[in-house]
Amino acid sequence: MDQNRLAADKKSARRRGAWICFQDESGFSLLPAVRATWAPKGQTPVLRHRFSWKRMSMSAALAYRPDGSQATLVFQAEHGAYDTSSLIEFLTDLHHHFGGDPVTLIWDGLPAHRSNAMKAWLATQRRWLHVEPLPAYAPDLNPVEQIWGNVKATELANLCPDTIDEAHTAAETGLERIGNSYQLCFAFLDHTGLSL
C-alpha cells in the first residue's frame, strides 16, 4: 500500500474524528472446514456430513478509532452471496451502528464495491462516509481476513451441521467472541503490519 496515501488517509480520519473501518465478505456452507485434530492412537477421525452446497455469506467491518482507544466488530449474515443492494443495506446498518459518526471505509475491489449503483449510492453518503480501496491482490492488508480464518479454525472447524442455521449460529458465536476481545481486534490489525 502506498505509505504516503495511507498516512494521508489516517490524518484525514483523525481530522474528521472518523472510525477507520476495514470491511470484507466471506461465506460458509454445510461442508465442514476440515482442520487437524486429536484422536486416540489408531482411530482416524471421520467427519460425516451432508454433501450440500447450501451457503450463507457474512459481511464484517472491523472498526478502530484513529487514536487506538477503541475497536469494534460489526457483522451481518445472509443467505446467498452479497451483492450491491445487500452491501448498501450493510453500510446503512453500519451508519446507524456508529450513530452517524464519520467513517473511513477500506475495502477490496469486489465487483459489487465498484458497481455503478454502488458508486451512485456512495456519492450520496459523502457527509459521513469516505471510501478507500485496498491495493489489488493484497488481502494480507485487511485485518478482517484474519477474522474469517480464526472463526473457520475455531467455531466452524470440523463442524458437520445438519442445517445451515446451525452453521450460522456457530459462525455468529465466533464473530461475537472476536468482537468482545479488544486484544484480538488489535492483534489482527498488527498482523497486517499497518498501524493507526
Salt bridges, closest charged atoms under 4 A:
ASP9 OD2 - ARG5 NE 3.73
GLU25 OE2 - HIS113 NE2 2.87
ASP101 OD2 - ARG65 NH2 3.26
ASP108 OD1 - HIS113 ND1 3.16
GLU132 OE1 - ARG5 NE 3.65
GLU132 OE2 - HIS130 NE2 2.62
GLU155 OE2 - ARG177 NE 2.70
ASP162 OD1 - ARG50 NE 3.41
GLU172 OE2 - HIS168 NE2 3.51
